[in-house]
Amino acid sequence: MAHAAGRFIRIALVSALAYHISTIARDDAKGDDTDHARPQATAGTGLGRRIVAEAKTQRGVPYSWGGGGPRGKSRGICCSPGGYDGRKTTGFDCSGLVQYAVYQASDGRITLPRVAHDQVRRGKPVTRDSMRPGDLIGFDHGQGITHIGIYIGDGRMVHAPQTGDVVKISPLAPRTHQRWTIRRLR
C-alpha cells in the first residue's frame, strides 16, 4: 500500500512538472518573456509592462498562503479559510505576488496593501474592454474580492492560483462569470 501511494505521488509530481514545462513552452511560442532574468526599466516600456515582467520572473514559484511581499517570496502564514498552512512553503499567494511585482516594477515607489480586497482599491478603474498589460484584476464570485492577478494581454493573466499550484499564466475565460474589479496603476 505504501509503495502504491509513493508511486502515485511520483506520478502526480511528474505530471505537474510536465504541465508547467508545457505552459512555459507555449508562452515561449507566443513570444512571452520567459528567461526569468531581472527586467530592466527601459524608456518607453511603461509601468504596466514592467509589472508583467516582474511577475513573470516568479513563474514556477510555489503558492504559499500569506506568502510573499514587496521584497519577494517568503514563508506563508497559518491558516487559510480552507485550513491550508502556508508556514511550510516559501512562495507567494495571489496578493503577495501582486505586491511584489508592483513594488519592484515601480523601483519601490508604489507599495500596495497586503490583501487583494485592498489592492483593487488603488489606481484608476478600468473596463474589461480597455484592459492593458499590467492592469490588476480582482475577482469576486459573491464573497467579495477573493483573488487577484495581473493582466498580461491576449486574454491571459499571471497569478498565484491556489495551494498546491505555482505562479503561472492562465486564461481569463474561465472567470468571465465572476465580477471583476480592474485597476491601472500610474
C-alpha positions as a Python dict, from the first residue, in 0.01 Angstrom:
ca = {
    (1, 'M'): (0, 0, 0),
    (2, 'A'): (276, 247, 93),
    (3, 'H'): (460, 159, -230),
    (4, 'A'): (147, 235, -434),
    (5, 'A'): (98, 569, -255),
    (6, 'G'): (461, 665, -319),
    (7, 'R'): (425, 575, -685),
    (8, 'F'): (106, 782, -711),
    (9, 'I'): (284, 1083, -560),
    (10, 'R'): (576, 1048, -804),
    (11, 'I'): (332, 1025, -1100),
    (12, 'A'): (144, 1334, -973),
    (13, 'L'): (467, 1532, -937),
    (14, 'V'): (589, 1434, -1283),
    (15, 'S'): (250, 1530, -1429),
    (16, 'A'): (259, 1870, -1258),
    (17, 'L'): (613, 1933, -1380),
    (18, 'A'): (520, 1831, -1736),
    (19, 'Y'): (223, 2070, -1728),
    (20, 'H'): (444, 2355, -1606),
    (21, 'I'): (705, 2288, -1875),
    (22, 'S'): (438, 2276, -2146),
    (23, 'T'): (298, 2610, -2021),
    (24, 'I'): (642, 2770, -2048),
    (25, 'A'): (690, 2622, -2397),
    (26, 'R'): (352, 2757, -2507),
    (27, 'D'): (436, 3102, -2373),
    (28, 'D'): (776, 3092, -2543),
    (29, 'A'): (600, 3018, -2872),
    (30, 'K'): (373, 3320, -2815),
    (31, 'G'): (677, 3541, -2757),
    (32, 'D'): (635, 3584, -2380),
    (33, 'D'): (935, 3676, -2166),
    (34, 'T'): (1044, 3350, -2006),
    (35, 'D'): (1413, 3396, -1947),
    (36, 'H'): (1346, 3480, -1580),
    (37, 'A'): (1616, 3748, -1595),
    (38, 'R'): (1551, 4063, -1396),
    (39, 'P'): (1368, 4301, -1631),
    (40, 'Q'): (1526, 4636, -1695),
    (41, 'A'): (1320, 4953, -1672),
    (42, 'T'): (1387, 5098, -2015),
    (43, 'A'): (1237, 5411, -2162),
    (44, 'G'): (901, 5357, -2322),
    (45, 'T'): (820, 5022, -2159),
    (46, 'G'): (570, 5171, -1916),
    (47, 'L'): (485, 5068, -1562),
    (48, 'G'): (229, 4808, -1676),
    (49, 'R'): (477, 4617, -1888),
    (50, 'R'): (735, 4628, -1608),
    (51, 'I'): (475, 4490, -1363),
    (52, 'V'): (408, 4200, -1602),
    (53, 'A'): (780, 4134, -1649),
    (54, 'E'): (844, 4129, -1273),
    (55, 'A'): (556, 3890, -1208),
    (56, 'K'): (669, 3657, -1487),
    (57, 'T'): (1014, 3622, -1328),
    (58, 'Q'): (839, 3435, -1047),
    (59, 'R'): (674, 3170, -1265),
    (60, 'G'): (711, 2827, -1113),
    (61, 'V'): (742, 2956, -755),
    (62, 'P'): (506, 2763, -523),
    (63, 'Y'): (182, 2907, -390),
    (64, 'S'): (204, 2977, -17),
    (65, 'W'): (-97, 3110, 179),
    (66, 'G'): (9, 3454, 308),
    (67, 'G'): (347, 3426, 137),
    (68, 'G'): (544, 3696, -39),
    (69, 'G'): (561, 4070, -21),
    (70, 'P'): (736, 4373, -171),
    (71, 'R'): (1083, 4218, -146),
    (72, 'G'): (997, 3870, -274),
    (73, 'K'): (881, 3526, -179),
    (74, 'S'): (857, 3418, 184),
    (75, 'R'): (711, 3153, 408),
    (76, 'G'): (337, 3195, 440),
    (77, 'I'): (112, 3206, 744),
    (78, 'C'): (-144, 2982, 910),
    (79, 'C'): (-420, 2927, 821),
    (80, 'S'): (-642, 2990, 520),
    (81, 'P'): (-1021, 2965, 541),
    (82, 'G'): (-979, 2621, 387),
    (83, 'G'): (-732, 2522, 659),
    (84, 'Y'): (-414, 2542, 448),
    (85, 'D'): (-94, 2622, 635),
    (86, 'G'): (146, 2839, 438),
    (87, 'R'): (421, 2823, 705),
    (88, 'K'): (568, 2514, 542),
    (89, 'T'): (609, 2665, 194),
    (90, 'T'): (821, 2952, 67),
    (91, 'G'): (644, 3131, -216),
    (92, 'F'): (363, 3373, -295),
    (93, 'D'): (-9, 3393, -255),
    (94, 'C'): (-201, 3598, -513),
    (95, 'S'): (-178, 3933, -335),
    (96, 'G'): (184, 3876, -229),
    (97, 'L'): (280, 3827, -594),
    (98, 'V'): (96, 4145, -699),
    (99, 'Q'): (252, 4343, -416),
    (100, 'Y'): (599, 4220, -516),
    (101, 'A'): (560, 4286, -890),
    (102, 'V'): (427, 4639, -841),
    (103, 'Y'): (689, 4735, -581),
    (104, 'Q'): (976, 4604, -795),
    (105, 'A'): (842, 4749, -1122),
    (106, 'S'): (800, 5093, -962),
    (107, 'D'): (1150, 5085, -810),
    (108, 'G'): (992, 5093, -463),
    (109, 'R'): (774, 5394, -541),
    (110, 'I'): (443, 5201, -503),
    (111, 'T'): (376, 4975, -206),
    (112, 'L'): (32, 4819, -234),
    (113, 'P'): (-164, 4696, 69),
    (114, 'R'): (-115, 4326, 150),
    (115, 'V'): (-458, 4179, 65),
    (116, 'A'): (-639, 4160, -271),
    (117, 'H'): (-953, 4335, -143),
    (118, 'D'): (-748, 4644, -54),
    (119, 'Q'): (-518, 4625, -358),
    (120, 'V'): (-807, 4672, -604),
    (121, 'R'): (-899, 4998, -435),
    (122, 'R'): (-578, 5156, -566),
    (123, 'G'): (-531, 5305, -912),
    (124, 'K'): (-772, 5410, -1183),
    (125, 'P'): (-1081, 5197, -1257),
    (126, 'V'): (-1068, 5028, -1600),
    (127, 'T'): (-1331, 4840, -1802),
    (128, 'R'): (-1276, 4489, -1940),
    (129, 'D'): (-1273, 4634, -2292),
    (130, 'S'): (-988, 4874, -2217),
    (131, 'M'): (-752, 4648, -2020),
    (132, 'R'): (-379, 4677, -2084),
    (133, 'P'): (-86, 4463, -1970),
    (134, 'G'): (-9, 4536, -1606),
    (135, 'D'): (-367, 4609, -1501),
    (136, 'L'): (-470, 4442, -1175),
    (137, 'I'): (-782, 4224, -1184),
    (138, 'G'): (-965, 4138, -862),
    (139, 'F'): (-1217, 3854, -880),
    (140, 'D'): (-1542, 3834, -683),
    (141, 'H'): (-1770, 3532, -708),
    (142, 'G'): (-2015, 3650, -445),
    (143, 'Q'): (-1794, 3668, -135),
    (144, 'G'): (-1601, 3986, -208),
    (145, 'I'): (-1262, 4004, -378),
    (146, 'T'): (-1100, 3666, -311),
    (147, 'H'): (-835, 3653, -583),
    (148, 'I'): (-617, 3892, -782),
    (149, 'G'): (-400, 3860, -1091),
    (150, 'I'): (-206, 4076, -1337),
    (151, 'Y'): (-334, 4109, -1693),
    (152, 'I'): (-64, 4026, -1950),
    (153, 'G'): (-267, 4068, -2269),
    (154, 'D'): (-424, 3818, -2508),
    (155, 'G'): (-697, 3726, -2257),
    (156, 'R'): (-447, 3593, -2001),
    (157, 'M'): (-311, 3679, -1658),
    (158, 'V'): (-15, 3586, -1440),
    (159, 'H'): (-114, 3489, -1087),
    (160, 'A'): (-54, 3263, -788),
    (161, 'P'): (-368, 3048, -809),
    (162, 'Q'): (-401, 2824, -503),
    (163, 'T'): (-235, 2586, -258),
    (164, 'G'): (-56, 2305, -442),
    (165, 'D'): (-3, 2515, -754),
    (166, 'V'): (266, 2759, -872),
    (167, 'V'): (283, 3113, -1009),
    (168, 'K'): (172, 3075, -1371),
    (169, 'I'): (-5, 3223, -1669),
    (170, 'S'): (-372, 3130, -1707),
    (171, 'P'): (-657, 3226, -1940),
    (172, 'L'): (-922, 3465, -1811),
    (173, 'A'): (-1205, 3291, -1998),
    (174, 'P'): (-1296, 3051, -1711),
    (175, 'R'): (-1353, 3355, -1485),
    (176, 'T'): (-1592, 3551, -1708),
    (177, 'H'): (-1885, 3459, -1482),
    (178, 'Q'): (-1722, 3635, -1186),
    (179, 'R'): (-1739, 4007, -1115),
    (180, 'W'): (-1408, 4177, -1200),
    (181, 'T'): (-1261, 4489, -1043),
    (182, 'I'): (-987, 4620, -1273),
    (183, 'R'): (-737, 4889, -1180),
    (184, 'R'): (-450, 5059, -1357),
    (185, 'L'): (-159, 5196, -1158),
    (186, 'R'): (44, 5500, -1255),
}
